Amino acid sequence: WNPVVAEWWGDTATYSECNTKINGNTNAGSQGTIAVSSGEWWVEFQLARGSDTVQVGLLAVEGYNGGNDNTLRFNWNSSTRNITKDGSHVQTGLPLPSDGDWMSFYFDADGNSVQFYHWNGSSWDTYGTSESLTNAPGDNYHYAFLGFVAGTGDYIKLNTGITALKGSLPVAASSAKFWNTANLPAPSISKPSDQFLPILYEGNGGGQRV
């Protein structure tokens, strides 16, 4: 479970379906609630965007310069079909998916790489080529959507595990997990109350009681 949350850029977005769908009349940036710095992660998304522009990618919590830049470090633009990394186009003129098509991206936080995919109706085709990220170890990333979805009926819909996978994962992403809370590593302290249990001592002027 990893719904989108309040915007980090632009106007107020309108969400539905447990915050997994960003509806029309939106000019905003929305991000997932969970940031990760390790592991292999999979996110599926569907675009019904008309002629509008949507950017999909990774939002850095901590930038590679150590600051809190809150910018899209890596993204795909549905209008230009360019892939941009750290503000520069690294792939251009990619095929235009049809409205309503499903796409996905595979984020290998351990290997510092990202690959987009397009669903062809029965399996996932690579969309563009894999790109490496320029980041420092331990950088945290949210998945993010930035764009203008203005037409009635236009939307961006994501799947991070609330429904089943569209199909088998590609071989290159076979170790990936849906980017959601169920797949996060187990905490080192599973029951904090066993280690951190405050005891209240009350003074009464003549003694103490617990």
Sequence and secondary structure as in RCSB ss.txt:
>XXXX:A:sequence
WNPVVAEWWGDTATYSECNTKINGNTNAGSQGTIAVSSGEWWVEFQLARGSDTVQVGLLAVEGYNGGNDNTLRFN
WNSSTRNITKDGSHVQTGLPLPSDGDWMSFYFDADGNSVQFYHWNGSSWDTYGTSESLTNAPGDNYHYAFLGFVA
GTGDYIKLNTGITALKGSLPVAASSAKFWNTANLPAPSISKPSDQFLPILYEGNGGGQRV
>XXXX:A:secstr
   EEEEEEES   EETTTTEEESSEEEEEEES  BSSSEEEEEEEEE TT  EEEEEEESS TTSS    EEEE
EETTT  EEETTEEEE       TT EEEEEEETTTTEEEEEEE SSSEEEEEEEEE    TT  EEEEEEEEE 
STT EEEEESSSS  SS   GGGTT EESSGGGS   SSS HHHH      EE SS EE 
